Amino acid sequence: MEQTPKANRVHIGFFGRCNAGKSTLINMLTDQSVSLVSDVAGTTTDPVSKSMEILPLGPVVITDTAGIDDTSELGMLRVEKTKEVIKKINLAVYVLRTDIAPTADDMMWLETLQKNNVPIALFVNEIAGADTSLDSSEVSLINNEVLSTNNEVSSINNKVSIDDKMGLGETYIHTYSELGQLATVVGYTDFSKNRDRLVLLDLLGGLTPLDVEGEQSLLQGLVEPGEAIILVCPIDSAAPKGRLILPQVQTIREILDYQGLALVCQTEELPTMLAKLSQKPKLVICDSQAFGRVNELTPEDIPLTSFSILMARFKGKLQDLVAGVKAINNLKSGSKVLISEGCTHRRQCDDIGTVKIPMWLEKQGYTDLDMTFTSGGAFPKDVSEYDLIIHCGACMLTRREVLRRIDVAVVQGTPIVNYGVLIAGLHGILERAISPFLDELEQ
């Protein structure tokens, strides 16, 4: 679990007003002091994240956010940061408290989460001494289908009680009728009582996350037990000292999971590797920036692709990225191009995004382009001004975030392509690079 890449985890965002109890709830769920807890409104400023495991969800990233009603000097900026979290999460937890009535802002944020198709767990923080009795018109009794859990539920007047045989003690399930219609599961408990931790973990575990990879994998359908896969991994100035980059590591692990044979070499050692094999490999996978040379060294009867193209397929939108490569032919002097990296690594002198791709474009005759570069979480809301978006393989981004970025581009009519597809196109080998996936692309 500790080694699971952040991009492959289920991301859970915690939302609510200042002092609703978000940080207390997170600390209780993680059984650690992840977030600073205080009676002072606005204690949580920028989003704070913590990796852990919640069964049956598995490895997750929990993100605490600033209060939606932060009225401090920097409040609006903090709220904007909170809105950005919605675009990246697979599940949402919204926190209310029994001594403060829900507001129009609460409703608006829950509706926003619902419009983004994010499953919502509404947790109501029972404040000692607060009057928790509700009129029947204000109560929505949540049944098994809405709860999406295996808990047996029985109605008791204005509340729904969990069967004591489930070991859930005095926890109650209820919510106001309007808010309850927006939530998938609803938990009602005293956050200060750590005994309710398992109850809340069970509720979260009953949700189905949005846009996660699930059983899909990088090499799904590409390798069988005993088959050899050659991975060409150049070791240059951009390669991390003492280790491989994440897509290479993930690919090696998957080959082992499929009981295949992972054969690793650098570019110029590829002919020696091929000569030592009694049978040709099932596939050669290379770093995209070595595409040209590896294509020359790999016999035509051996399929060839790149880690970046595998990652695009893994994230789920290879069709759109392949379609976007055609826009290269429309580039001319002054065309606006956005080159976007999903991570924030330190730029090298031969950085692929800021140096090599512009150089390859220029060699193909695409000169005097107006280029903009972004990295990490930065991605424009309005991309309509660009003639082309060139995105990295996105190994550090969640599938949900990648799908969102591609959808933003498609809806606004801006072609988008990723590094691997673009580089294959510039080297005239796109057809070969995507040949292992032709059946999928034609569907």
Buried (B, 14 or more C-beta within 10 A) or exposed (E): EEEBEBBBBBBBBBBBBBBBBBBBBBBBBBEEEBBEBEEEBBBBBEBBBBBBBBEEBBBBBBBBBBBBBBEBEEBEBBBEBBBEBBBBBBBBBBBBBBEBEBEEEBBEBBEBBBEBEBBBBBBBBBBEEEEBEBEEEBBBBBEEEBBBBEBEBEEEEBBBBBEEEBEBEBBBBBBBEBBBEBBBBBBBBBBEBEEBBBBBBBBBBBBEBBBBBEEEBBBBEBBEEEBBBBBBBBEEEBBEEEEBBBBBBBBBBBBEEBEBBBBBBBBEEBEEBBEEEEEBBBBBBBBBBBBBBBBEBBEEEEBBBBBBBBBBBBBBBBBBBBBBBEBBEEBEEEBBBBBBBBBEBEBEEEBBBBBBBBEBBEEBEBEEBEBBBBBEBEBBEEBEEBBBBBBBBBBBBBBBBBBBBBEBBBEBEBBBBBBBBBBBBBBEBBEBBBEBBEEEEEE
